[in-house]
Amino acid sequence: MSKIVRELDNYFDVIRDLATEADEWQSRPSWLEFAPNNVCNLRCIMCAQSDGLPVVAMKRDEARALLGQVLPWITVWTPSALSEPLLADFRMVLEECRKHDVFLNMYTNATLTTGEKFREMADRLHKLYISFDSHVPEVFERLRAKADFESVLANVKEILAAAAELQIPVGFVVVLMRDTVRTLPEYIDFIADIGGTAARVDVRAQSLLGNTDECRELSFESSMTDAEVCEFLDRAGERAVARGINFHIEGREPFYRNVSTVQPFMRWVTADIQSQLIANVQKNFPGFCYMAAMYMKIEPDGRVFPCCRGPEELLMGNVRENTIEEIWNGETYRTLRQRMRAGDYPEPCKGCDILEANPNFHKPE
């Protein structure tokens, strides 16, 4: 069976598993988050790395064996573990992607991702996201400790030029904080000016999770009213329309925004079909988190979680103790599916933007 047929069959199985309310699923995860180590060269104050995470690494042979279990069904791979992917045996990552015909949905801090590196991975990129929170140098360097604004900016410009030439999707990720909300309109113009318009980029602003000691005081919610925040968000949306930048916020009401001004570049690969599958799940099964339906996060120490945030309360198992197959349809995963269908959400899911910012979201009756 060819890879594309296996992937398409798997997408159909996802819908069938959801529609039949099965506990044991025929489908398998189609989106993997995994990096063989959690090494990062920055200590961003909104990331748990700033609190001094111990380095964890999986041996190459063990990582390859694990990937051999999971990649046959995987469409999209996010090579991350609160880390910079170019520091996580990235040559092996590319080899495995090419071997299993998998595309990367990759996040980078752009300290090491030059235009040359971007071109080297271009055949396996579905989309590259650049974590770039502020166009104000002193704010950027304070938030992203150990980063040099000018060198990162030089890399970003090279990436955008290559992305426009090769027509590969690129996005920017901004964490919404007190110091970034107020400058979002100017940020949109800045991104447009350095090549964002030509590359048809999108800017995605996401909530501050408050999961580190240092960043809790950076929340805008304690110093700004919802109306004040919305004024900046609306102005940013207006600048996005004017400059040909797509702008999205997946946050609680009244902050949700979806400003689409230009058709982004498309790779026309199965990863694009998977994006439509996600939209279908959100529309037709809005009480069931799409991540719990198709996403699997595996930490370098082998722990498995059903979503990108990976809270300890949602630990599904460990690949050093059980196979992917045993974990995917094990008791813990089956219980999570039952609770999703019943609207009896685990505590970490309550208020989660990934689940509840879906405009169609409602708890099952």
Salt bridges, closest charged atoms under 4 A:
ASP13 OD1 - ARG16 NH2 2.89
ASP23 OD1 - ARG341 NH2 2.50
GLU33 OE2 - LYS297 NZ 3.80
GLU62 OE2 - ARG320 NE 2.63
ASP89 OD1 - ARG60 NH2 2.83
GLU95 OE1 - ARG64 NH2 2.69
GLU96 OE2 - ARG64 NH1 2.48
GLU96 OE1 - HIS100 NE2 3.51
ASP101 OD1 - ARG124 NH1 3.13
GLU120 OE1 - LYS117 NZ 3.94
ASP123 OD1 - ARG98 NH2 2.86
ASP123 OD2 - ARG124 NE 3.78
ASP133 OD2 - ARG144 NE 2.56
GLU165 OE1 - ARG119 NH2 2.73
ASP179 OD2 - ARG142 NH2 2.83
ASP179 OD1 - ARG178 NE 3.55
GLU186 OE2 - ARG235 NH2 3.39
ASP189 OD2 - ARG239 NE 3.02
ASP189 OD1 - ARG243 NH1 2.99
ASP193 OD1 - ARG243 NH2 2.60
ASP202 OD2 - LYS127 NZ 2.23
ASP213 OD1 - ARG216 NH1 3.04
GLU221 OE2 - ARG252 NE 3.62
ASP226 OD1 - ARG252 NH2 3.13
ASP234 OD1 - ARG257 NH2 2.95
ASP272 OD1 - HIS126 NE2 3.00
GLU299 OE2 - LYS297 NZ 3.74
ASP301 OD2 - ARG303 NE 2.83
GLU312 OE2 - ARG303 NH1 2.34
GLU325 OE1 - ARG28 NH2 2.72
ASP344 OD2 - ARG339 NE 3.29
GLU347 OE1 - LYS350 NZ 3.21
